[in-house]
Amino acid sequence: QTAKSHHPRLKSRRGVVEGRARGGVPLPPPGMARNNVSVAQRVAQEKFARTMAHLSRNPELRKVPKVAGAEYRCTTLAELEVLLEYVRQHCHTWKRFNRDGSVAFEGIPFEEVNLYDVNKNLLTPLGEAMGVCFAELFMDGEPRKPHVFVSHAWGHSLKETVEALRKHAD
């Protein structure tokens, strides 16, 4: 059963598993105002802040539990909201890279940040430093079964992608 998305590049498919994923954080309630912070977002923000602070204070103590099986490493909308806020606060210091790896320019406008930028400036360095993927920062070593699979274009704006996911969740 395919669900329609409000975004032309996003397609999703309902997963087989019903209910809340083990270790997962529930989505914010439908119609939640943008400025309200859901419990799930607060929990995700706190976990991400603790992880980033721990890494900056103790780079040699990179103890984030791994989750076996990539199919069980999924991200929630609340966690993507935390990522989006982190990007909003830091993208002015990031570099946009050319295909050959050279720096095209520094200071990426928030509206233009795409997943290539997030991957190069945050996720790859974080993964190399801690040996985990972004989702594992929130998972406490507990696998999650996804409810929805989302395929997206990496070159598309992260902000617009998250907005489309919000609309789909509503």
N, C-alpha and C positions, 0 to 999 in steps of 0.2 A: 504494500500500500504506500503510495507516494504522497507526500504532503507538499502543497504548493508554498513557495516562498515569495516574499515581497520583493526580493532582489533577483534580477535576471541571471546572475552568475551563481546563485546559491541553490542547491538542490538538496533535499534531505529525504531520508528514508526511515520510517519507524523501525525501531529495533524489535527483536522478538521478546525481550524481557520487559515485563510490565512492572510498575511500581517504582520505588526509589532504589537507585543503585547502592549496593553495599559500600559504605564509606563515602557516598556521594552527598553533595550539598543540594538541597532542593532549589528549584528556580524561584525567582521572585514571583509574587502573585500577579496574575494578569492585570494590566492596567495600572501598575504601580507607577507613580510619578517619577520622572527622571531624577529629581533632586533627592528623593527619599533613598536611604541606604537600607537595603534588606538585611536581615540577619545573615543570610548566606554571604552577601558581599562583605559584611563586617568580619565574619569568620575568615574569609579568604584574605581580606586586607591584613588582618592580624597575623595570619600564618606567613604571608609573603613578607611583611615587614620584619617579623622575627627572623626569617631565613636570611634576608638581605643584611640585617644588622649583625647576625651571627657570622655571616661570611666576611663582612667588612672588618669585624673585630678579630676573628680567628680563621684566617684563610686556610690554615693547616687542618682545621677540624670540620671537614666537609662531610657531616654525617646526616645525609638525607637518605632514608631507606629506598631502595630500588623496588620496582614492581615487576615481577616476571610476566612476560607476554605483552607486547605492544598493544594488543587488542584490549587490554585492561587498563591502559593509561589514557584516560579520557579527561577532558576539561569541561567544567561547567560554565554556564553563562556568567555566574557571579565571579568566577576566577578570570574570565575574559574581561569583565568590567574592571577588575583590579589591574590587569595588564594594561588596559586602555588608559587608566588613570596614571600608571607609572610612565607610560609612553608620553602622555600629555606633559608630565613634569620634566621629562629628561630629553625629549627629541631635539630640543634646541642645541644640545651638545653632541648629537649624533652625526655620523658621516654617511653620505649616500655614496655607494660604490659603483663603479663601472663594471661591465662584465669581465674585464681583464683583472679586476681586483684593485685597480687604482682608485683613488678618492676623486669623486666627481665634484662634491662640495660638502661643506659642513653646515650644520644647523638646518635640520629638515622641518618644514612647517608641519604642525600636527595633522592638518587635514590631508597632507600628502603622504604620511607614513604608511608604508605597506608592509606585508609580512617578510619581504626580502630585507627591508631595513631592520625590522624587529629581530629577525634571525641573526643578521650580521652583527648588530650592535648590542644585543642582549642575550638571546637564547643560546647562540653558539658559545660565547664566552662563559656564560653561566653553566652550560652543560659541560664544558671542558673543565671548569673549576670544580664543579660538584659531582660530575659523573651521572647526572640525572637529567631528565627532560622537564619542561615547564610544569606539566601536570603533576609530576611526582613531588614537586615542592609542597603540594597541598594534600597529598594522599596518605601521609603517615604510613606508607608501606602497604596499605590495603588496596587490593585490586578493585576496580569499578567496572561494571558492565554498562556499556553505553545504551541509552534509550533512543538516540537519534544520531545518525551519521550525517555529517555535513561536509560537502566537498566545496572548496572555494579556490579562487584564483589568488595566488600570492602577490601579484602585481596590483591588486585592487586595494583601495584605501582600507586600513584596519578600522578606522572610525565607522565607515559605511558598512563594513562587514558586520561589526558588532551591532550597529543599529538594525540591520536586516535580521539578525538573530533575535534581537529584542522583539521586533514585530512578529516574527514567526512564533516566538514563545507565547506572546499574547494571544 
